[in-house]
Amino acid sequence: MLTKAPRGTKDITPKEVYKWKFIEDKIRNLCGVYGYEEMRTPVFEHTELFQRSVGDTTDIVQKEMYSFTDKGDRELTLKPEGTAGTIRAFIENKLYSETQPTKLYYVTPCFRYERPQAGRQRQFHQFGVEAIGSATPSLDAEVIGLAMQFLKEVGLGDLTVNLNSVGCPVCRADYDKKLREYLEERKDVLCETCNERMEKNPMRVLDCKNPTCQENLKDVPYIVDNLCDDCNDHFKELQVYLKEMDIPFVIDKKIVRGLDYYTKTAFEIISNDIGAQSTVCGGGRYDGLVEEIGGPKGTSGIGFGLGIERLLLTLENKGVEIENPYATDVFIVTIGERAKIKSFGLLKELRDSHISSDKDHIDRSVKAQFKYSDKIKSKYTVVIGDEELENDSVTLKNMATSAQTNVKLSNLVSEIKNILGK
């Protein structure tokens, strides 16, 4: 049907869009406080970018990407996440040649072919930050601190960081061998997906949600217990910084993240506000990603991403009210043709002074105009008719208190400016 949005997409109407603007304003203001600058990348990229960065063994690449061949026979994909495109832009625009670290953030639509459900759409919106060019755990702590402060400032209070280390290529090679041997002995009791992952990326098996697999993996070895000295030192130092910042965290050995580019730090932020735990943010370090997609060798990075739809749903479930700041300041009720014409001059003066104002445009009765003024939650209402024009005097009504003030029509705009403090 032409009048129905495609499955997995959702219109954001004026009744909701002010909530999005509230979130986006918080993002931009707080990222500025932390010294992060906005990056905007294309909505589609070369398919190979995601195959190489996200990983061809991930569900995203295997099952969820919106890929197509364009008229020039190029393989393109609507971006399923924000990091890969941001890193590609970092490389292409030679941001690595500038003073490091490079600290970026983005708010972008992403696309994944998943079963739509509450807070999860096929087109969704992601807020993320990427801090590139430093391998120090202090930058990991800063990124986690930014995410925690943002979530608290939008209204979530009871938050915990679940923290893990997924190692580096050095310790991961030994661990993968150890893990494969463990899984090989249990291949008969693991699901088909786990057996496929065992061959290509065995650590992804730990992410399986199948209850039978979970039961049969109770004594599985974890990467955090098999780290090399460098990764272990990095992980311990990060914890010192988090404690200094009074950020609560727990070690969760099962966090492996869903994307192949993660190394060392991996984290999730959990909200406990609504009685049940809900993951509202996830991220980690990706020290090999820049080099993997053609950038300078040894360029490190750390970041996080969170879905805005899921965040808004969490806020709604918690009962967080986001006030609509776009209420009309003044509504002009008119009686007769002379008043209609006069109201246009007043509207222009009010709007020139950045005072939000409006009037009737469909010839409502006076009573209906007052009802409409109340419905759009205007702060003040003024009635202009022949008598008001003759006497140069109108009544300014406060719609919240019903208090009324007599004001000279010729001074109306300046009086309103004084009342509103503009």
C-alpha positions in Angstrom: 0.0 0.0 0.0 1.3 3.5 -0.9 -0.1 4.9 2.3 1.7 2.5 4.6 5.4 2.7 5.5 7.5 -0.3 4.7 7.7 -3.0 7.4 10.4 -2.1 9.9 10.3 1.6 9.4 8.5 4.2 11.4 7.4 7.8 10.9 8.6 10.3 13.5 5.7 12.7 13.8 5.6 16.2 15.5 4.1 14.4 18.5 7.4 12.6 19.0 10.1 14.6 17.2 10.6 17.0 20.0 11.8 14.1 22.1 14.4 13.2 19.4 15.6 16.8 19.4 16.0 16.7 23.1 18.2 13.6 22.8 20.1 15.1 19.9 20.7 18.4 21.7 22.1 16.5 24.7 24.4 14.5 22.4 25.8 17.6 20.7 26.2 19.6 23.9 27.9 16.9 25.9 30.1 15.7 23.0 31.3 19.4 22.8 32.1 19.4 26.5 34.3 16.3 25.9 35.9 17.7 22.8 34.2 15.5 20.2 33.3 16.9 16.8 30.5 15.7 14.5 31.2 13.4 11.5 28.6 12.8 8.8 29.1 10.0 6.4 27.1 8.6 3.4 24.1 6.4 4.1 25.6 3.7 1.9 29.1 2.4 1.5 31.0 -0.2 -0.6 29.8 -3.7 0.7 33.4 -4.8 1.1 33.9 -2.2 3.8 31.5 -4.0 6.1 32.7 -7.4 5.1 36.2 -6.5 6.1 35.4 -4.5 9.2 32.3 -6.0 10.8 33.4 -9.5 9.8 31.9 -12.0 7.3 31.1 -14.5 10.1 28.8 -12.0 11.9 25.0 -12.2 11.7 25.0 -8.6 10.4 27.0 -9.5 7.3 25.5 -13.0 6.8 21.8 -12.2 7.4 21.0 -8.5 8.0 22.6 -6.2 5.5 20.7 -4.3 2.9 23.0 -4.8 -0.1 22.4 -4.0 -3.8 24.2 -3.6 -7.1 23.9 -0.1 -8.6 23.7 0.8 -12.2 27.5 0.8 -12.5 27.7 -2.8 -11.2 29.1 -1.6 -7.8 28.3 -3.6 -4.7 26.9 -1.2 -2.2 25.3 -1.6 1.3 23.1 0.7 3.4 25.2 1.1 6.5 24.3 -1.4 9.3 26.3 0.5 11.9 28.3 3.7 12.2 31.9 2.8 13.1 33.1 1.4 9.8 32.0 4.4 7.7 33.5 6.8 10.2 36.8 5.0 10.1 36.7 5.0 6.3 36.1 8.8 6.4 39.0 9.2 8.9 41.3 7.4 6.5 40.1 9.0 3.2 40.2 12.5 4.6 43.6 11.9 6.2 42.5 13.0 9.6 45.3 10.8 10.9 47.7 13.6 9.7 46.2 16.0 12.2 46.9 16.2 16.0 45.8 13.0 17.7 43.6 11.7 19.1 40.8 12.4 16.6 37.6 12.5 18.6 34.3 12.2 16.6 30.6 11.6 17.1 27.7 10.9 14.8 23.9 10.6 14.8 23.0 8.5 11.8 20.3 6.2 10.4 21.4 2.6 10.1 19.7 -0.4 8.4 19.5 -4.1 9.3 17.0 -6.7 8.1 15.8 -8.0 11.5 12.4 -8.9 12.8 10.8 -5.6 13.9 9.9 -5.3 17.6 9.6 -2.6 20.3 12.6 -0.4 20.1 14.1 -2.2 17.1 13.4 -1.3 13.5 14.9 -2.1 10.2 15.8 1.5 9.8 17.0 2.8 13.2 19.1 5.6 14.4 22.5 5.3 16.1 24.4 7.7 18.3 28.1 6.8 18.5 31.5 8.2 19.3 34.9 7.2 18.0 38.2 8.2 19.6 41.0 7.3 17.2 44.7 7.6 17.5 45.6 6.6 21.1 46.0 3.1 22.6 45.9 4.3 26.2 43.3 2.9 28.6 42.6 6.5 29.8 40.8 7.1 26.5 38.7 4.0 27.1 37.7 5.4 30.5 36.8 8.8 28.9 34.6 7.1 26.3 32.8 5.1 29.0 32.5 8.2 31.1 30.9 10.2 28.3 28.4 7.4 27.7 27.5 7.2 31.4 27.1 11.0 31.8 24.9 11.2 28.7 22.6 8.4 29.9 22.3 10.0 33.3 21.6 13.5 31.8 18.7 12.1 29.7 17.1 10.6 32.7 18.5 7.1 33.5 19.9 6.7 37.0 20.6 3.1 38.0 23.4 2.2 35.5 26.2 -0.3 35.6 29.1 -0.9 33.2 29.6 -4.6 32.3 33.3 -4.8 31.4 35.5 -7.4 29.7 38.6 -7.7 27.7 38.6 -9.7 24.4 42.3 -9.6 24.1 44.5 -8.9 21.0 45.8 -11.0 18.1 48.7 -12.2 20.2 46.7 -13.7 23.1 43.7 -14.5 21.0 45.6 -16.9 18.8 46.5 -19.1 21.8 43.0 -18.7 23.3 41.2 -19.6 20.0 43.2 -22.8 19.9 42.3 -23.6 23.5 38.6 -22.7 22.9 38.4 -24.8 19.7 39.7 -27.8 21.5 37.1 -27.3 24.3 34.2 -26.8 21.8 35.3 -29.7 19.6 34.7 -32.1 22.5 31.1 -30.7 22.8 30.2 -30.3 19.1 27.5 -32.9 19.3 25.6 -31.0 22.0 26.0 -27.5 20.4 23.6 -26.0 17.9 24.3 -25.7 14.2 25.2 -22.0 14.4 27.7 -22.6 17.2 29.4 -25.3 15.1 29.7 -23.0 12.2 31.1 -20.2 14.4 33.6 -22.7 16.0 35.4 -23.0 12.7 35.5 -19.3 11.7 35.4 -17.3 14.9 35.1 -19.6 18.0 34.7 -16.7 20.5 31.3 -15.9 18.9 30.0 -19.2 20.3 30.0 -17.5 23.8 27.3 -15.1 22.4 24.9 -17.9 21.7 21.5 -17.5 23.4 20.4 -21.1 22.9 19.6 -22.4 26.5 21.0 -25.9 25.6 24.3 -24.4 24.4 24.4 -22.1 27.5 24.0 -25.2 29.7 26.8 -27.1 27.9 29.2 -24.2 28.0 29.2 -23.7 31.8 32.9 -24.4 32.3 34.1 -22.8 29.0 37.4 -21.0 29.2 37.2 -17.2 28.9 39.5 -14.9 27.1 39.9 -12.5 30.1 41.5 -15.4 32.0 44.0 -16.0 29.1 45.2 -12.4 28.3 48.8 -11.6 27.4 50.7 -9.2 29.7 50.0 -6.1 27.6 46.2 -6.8 27.5 46.1 -7.7 31.2 47.9 -4.5 32.1 45.6 -2.4 29.9 42.5 -4.0 31.5 43.7 -3.4 35.0 44.7 0.2 34.3 41.2 0.9 32.8 39.6 -0.3 36.1 41.8 2.1 38.1 40.5 5.0 36.0 36.9 3.9 36.3 37.2 3.7 40.1 38.8 7.2 40.2 35.7 8.4 38.2 33.3 6.6 40.6 31.8 4.7 37.7 30.3 1.4 38.9 31.4 -1.7 36.9 31.3 -5.4 37.1 33.5 -7.9 35.1 31.3 -9.9 32.7 33.5 -12.6 31.1 30.8 -13.4 28.5 30.9 -10.1 26.7 32.5 -10.7 23.3 30.6 -8.1 21.2 29.0 -8.9 17.9 31.5 -7.4 15.6 34.9 -8.8 14.6 36.9 -5.6 14.9 36.9 -5.4 18.7 40.2 -5.9 20.7 41.0 -5.5 24.4 38.2 -3.4 26.1 34.6 -4.5 25.5 31.7 -3.0 27.5 28.0 -2.8 27.8 26.0 -0.3 29.9 23.0 -1.8 31.7 20.0 0.1 32.9 18.3 -1.3 36.0 15.8 1.4 36.3 12.6 -0.4 35.3 13.0 -3.6 37.4 14.5 -5.6 34.6 18.0 -5.2 33.2 18.2 -3.6 29.8 21.4 -3.0 27.7 21.3 0.6 26.5 24.8 1.0 25.1 27.7 -1.1 23.9 31.2 -0.5 22.7 34.9 -1.3 22.9 38.4 -0.9 21.5 39.3 -1.8 17.9 43.0 -1.4 17.5 43.3 -3.3 14.2 40.3 -1.8 12.3 42.0 1.3 10.8 44.8 -0.8 9.3 42.4 -3.5 8.2 40.5 -1.1 5.9 43.6 0.6 4.5 44.7 3.1 7.1 48.0 3.7 8.8 49.4 0.7 10.7 49.2 0.8 14.5 46.3 3.4 14.6 44.2 2.5 17.6 40.5 3.4 18.3 37.8 3.1 21.0 34.1 3.9 20.7 30.5 3.1 21.5 27.1 3.0 19.9 23.5 3.2 21.1 20.2 3.0 19.4 18.1 6.1 19.9 14.8 4.2 19.5 15.7 1.8 22.2 16.9 4.6 24.5 13.5 6.5 24.0 11.6 3.3 24.8 13.7 2.8 28.0 13.0 6.4 29.1 9.3 5.9 28.4 9.2 2.6 30.4 10.9 4.4 33.2 8.3 7.2 33.1 10.7 9.9 32.1 8.8 12.9 30.8 10.4 15.0 28.1 8.8 18.4 28.0 7.8 19.7 24.6 9.5 23.1 24.3 7.6 24.2 21.2 4.4 25.6 22.8 3.1 28.7 21.0 3.7 31.8 23.0 0.8 33.9 21.7 -2.4 33.0 19.8 -4.4 35.9 18.3 -8.2 35.4 18.2 -9.7 37.7 15.6 -13.3 39.0 15.1 -14.1 40.5 11.7 -12.1 41.3 8.5 -10.3 44.4 9.9 -9.0 42.3 12.8 -7.8 39.6 10.4 -5.8 42.1 8.5 -4.4 43.7 11.6 -3.4 40.3 13.1 -1.0 39.7 10.2 1.0 42.9 11.0 1.1 41.8 14.7 2.2 38.3 13.8 5.1 39.6 11.7 6.2 41.8 14.6 6.0 39.0 17.1 7.8 36.5 14.8 10.5 39.1 13.9 11.2 39.2 17.7 11.4 35.3 17.7 8.1 35.0 19.7 6.2 32.0 18.5 2.8 33.1 17.5 -0.2 32.0 15.4 -3.7 32.8 14.4 -6.7 31.0 12.9 -6.6 30.2 9.1 -9.9 28.3 8.6 -12.5 30.8 9.8 -13.3 29.3 13.1 -15.8 30.9 15.5 -14.5 32.9 18.4 -15.3 30.0 20.8 -13.6 27.5 18.5 -10.5 29.8 18.2 -10.2 29.8 22.0 -10.5 26.0 22.0 -7.8 25.7 19.4 -5.5 28.1 21.4 -6.0 25.8 24.4 -5.4 22.7 22.3 -2.0 23.9 21.0 -1.1 24.9 24.5 -0.5 28.5 23.8 0.8 30.5 26.7 -1.2 33.7 26.0 -4.3 34.6 24.0 -5.3 38.0 22.6 -8.7 38.9 21.2 -8.8 41.6 18.5 -12.1 42.9 17.1 -13.6 46.3 16.1 -13.9 47.5 19.7 -10.2 46.7 20.4 -9.1 48.5 17.3 -11.1 51.6 18.1 -9.9 51.7 21.8 -6.3 50.7 21.2 -6.7 48.3 24.1 -6.8 44.4 24.3 -7.0 41.8 27.0 -4.0 39.5 27.3 -5.0 36.2 28.8 -2.6 33.9 30.6 -3.9 30.5 29.5 -2.3 28.6 32.4 -3.8 30.8 35.2 -6.7 32.5 33.4 -5.3 35.8 34.7 -6.1 38.7 32.3 -4.2 42.0 31.7 -5.3 45.1 29.8 -2.6 46.1 27.3 -2.5 48.9 24.7 -2.8 47.3 21.2 0.0 49.6 20.0 2.3 48.4 22.8 1.2 44.7 22.6 4.4 43.3 21.1 6.8 45.1 23.5 4.6 44.1 26.5 4.7 40.5 25.4 8.5 40.7 25.0 8.8 42.0 28.5 6.5 39.3 29.9 8.4 36.5 28.1 11.8 38.0 28.9 12.8 38.4 25.2 
